[in-house]
Amino acid sequence: MSAPVPSDDRPDMEAVVQDADFAPEPTLPEPVRQRIMTLAAAALPSLPADEIPVAMRKVARFAPNRRARLGGREIAAQLAADPLFRQRISTRVVADTGDLGAAVASGMAPAAADPVEVAALAYLARPEGWRELIDQAGHAVTAEADSAAVATQLREAEQRAVRAEHDRTVAKVEADKLRDELARVREEMGQLREEARSTAKALREAQAATKRATDLLATEKGRIARTAADHDAEVRRLKTRLAEAEAAAATGKQSAKDARAVDDARLWLLLETIGQAASGLRRELALNPADKLPADFVADTAAELPGSPERSRARAQDTDDPGRLDQLLALPRAHLIVDGYNVTKRGFAEMSLEQQRKRLITGLGGIAAQTGDEVTVVFDGAERVHGLPPAPRGVRVLFSRKGDTADELIRQLVRAEPSGRPIVVISSDREVADGVRRHGAYPMGADSLLRRLSRS
């Protein structure tokens, strides 16, 4: 295996690229094209993996006896379209062909060399005057075909002449033996004249065969032209694939743009929530006109007034307290997420599933109308039914997909919200409560919502 092409050979590529850009590919005789495919297929596996184009890597893995036959069209297209790939192949081929390859690469064609081999090496190496070498090979192939046809005709003529000479010898022997049969000799002379006419006819047939050979040559040229057209079609197909790849890249950019739009929407929602929370805080901290003097505060804290009732103590609110739920729903831009069947089976277990869903959704519609908050109720999709009535305004009804649970869908909804937005999750499932609490949500028990709905 020859060594890789050094980087110092890069300047030669400018001439190769310029030649490929400003001059069309020559029309190759079929023997020359076949020899080019054989040389390129043999040299392809010897290239380093990073120097083999992606389109050629599959061809390089073919067996040696199938590579040129099955991958010839792809190799020809790559040699014509990729000057760098052609130079790498030519470097391997010139090194493998020894003195002949070196001579052709320097622009010299040994007189005794096979013109087809010289033309194939010239096409790959592209020395000065390489097109003339290919034209000479084409003329040589044509001349060899013509010479073969003429040689065939000469052999046939010689065979006919030998037969004629044999017939004349036999006639002479017969004439010497049968001088008394002059009439028969004259008849044989007439036969010889008939054979001469047959010879003339054979000559005319040979001329017709020559014409057919000329027509066949024209047909072969037409086939070569069609091959060139197929090559052009392949180039257009590759350009089409490039355009499709560019369109796919544009689609990827659009997807990134859509993802950015989703992030912007979440950021806007968070900023809107923070703004409304600040507005609510300003309202809560607004001070009323003072109706007590400083001494009154001292009296309240450090003295006991006669007949004053015992101070009531604040009671801590638990996760089932509807008052706590009301406080959370009063936060700006709050989002209420309800574990549907966890609530209905705890509060309306005696009803059918359809009646449970309808009663819960109707009650949530009232809460959404009163608070203006976003409300989402999630049911397990395994029990989903079709033909549900329309959800009330402000209530989103979701069913988990097949294979997922409502608990997982609830956690996804919580994770999708921006950090800082008030999110209230109604579920008595301890695992759900712990999971959403880690993401900043407020878990509340199912009883808190049931009590809240009983007041509506």
PyMOL commands that set and color helices and strands:
alter all, ss='L'
color gray80, all
select helices_A, chain A and resi 7-22+30-46+49-51+54-60+64-81+83-96+98-105+115-125+130-177+182-285+294-302+322-329+340-347+353-371+381-383+406-416+430-437+446-455
alter helices_A, ss='H'
color red, helices_A
select strands_A, chain A and resi 335-339+374-379+395-399+423-426+442-444
alter strands_A, ss='S'
color yellow, strands_A
deselect
rebuild
show_as cartoon
